[in-house]
Amino acid sequence: MRFEISKVLDAIEGRVCTDPSLARAVVDLAEVIRWQNLDGGRPASLLRLGMVIDALSRQIGEDSVPVYAIVHRALLSDADLTSNERMVVRRWADDGLVEVLDQPGDRMLEVADLLGLPVLTRARLDGLVGRYPWLGQAGRVLAPVPGAGGPVFIAHVGGGQDPATGSRSPAGVKLLSRQWRCPEPGCALFGGGGGGGAFADLAAVDRAPAEQPPPTLRTGAPTCPRHGARLSDAGPRPRTEVLAVRIGGLVRKRFALTETEPVPVGRAPEGPGAVTLGQWLNDEARRWISRSHIRLELRVGEVVVTDTSTNGSGVRPGGSMAENERIALAPQQSRVLAEGDLIELYPGVQVGRAAKMSSDATYTPNSVMAEAPTMAMRLPRQ
């Protein structure tokens, strides 16, 4: 059973991030793990985060939906968690996958305001509408509650279950146009490393400037939320374009494309940020789609696709599925993608701008909890 729990924690790890381009909701991790009525289990369980992520994925209709988790510092030594869970949370903190703070509630709302994300919480926030007017908008604050097949959401305002996003605040737009550097050595969020943890050097190498979270403005100046140190401006942030992969009508993955690194996409490509599709393909698609099928680049704000396959690809102008409008891409041929264009690697396997792509088929996204032991997922009786 310990091995199975370790596998599901590894899967959950792939769904937490502080990347402002990819996160789909903000959540207070300490609150989530103590939502005991979600599964009727022990007082604190990191597996509940997986259950909430699954609920968000089902409601949005996408696979691989990441959340922006804010972690209370006390959670790193919480005795109600298992030793393995505490180790996992510390690793997330060391790698900059979560923010570790003394007052997560304040930061949770600040991040949601800066990024325009919904908030997943049971806390009543009515008294803060004057400070954050969007709290009064339908779907911006949702509470996970027990449901027949796992958690479901109830919106604090307007009812319903659908998470709603908003525009980034003016401050968020300004902050996210720049790179920031923390003076503290080994800062996992701004400038490298992992707060002195065992994974610090590795995180310093792997974290790209485009993945930096927004600084906090609680002191009136851009500040590191973890260390409380004033950040220095390190120049413009690389441009970013968020793309998505849709297979069989279901959006399987979003990923960020920057001007600093091309991104290979295919059955099993190699390289920084490579997007692997093999786990979602049927046998026929695996035979057709090359190991590295296309290469995507961002050049002066334009998305450029280059076919690197054996069998070729196609472009669907404006997302049209009409066969007579499909533009064939021969191996090694490049093309600039217009706003609504889709790249078709194989029928039903498409890549395009995430803002222009949604799931158009009724499929249940893969569960991050698939490897969890049955006893860890007990659901309350309805």
Secondary structure, DSSP 8 states (H G I E B T S, - for coil): -HHHHHHHHHHHHTTB---TTT---EEEHHHHHT-GGGTT--S--THHHHHHHHHHHHHHTBSS--BEEEEEGGGGG-TTS-HHHHHHHHHHHHTTSSEEES-HHHHHHHHHHHHT--EE-SS--GGGTTT-GGGGSTTSEEEEE--TTS-EEEETTT-SS--------HHHHHHTTEEEE-SSTT-TTTTSS-TTSTTHHHHHHH--GGG----B-TTSS-B-TTT--B-EEEEE---EEEEEEEETTEEEEEEEEESS--EEEESS--STT-EE-GGG--HHHHHHS-SS-EEEEEETTEEEEEE-SSS-EEEEGGG---GGG-EEE-TT-EEE--TT-EEEEETTEEEEEGGG----S------TTTTS-GGGG-----
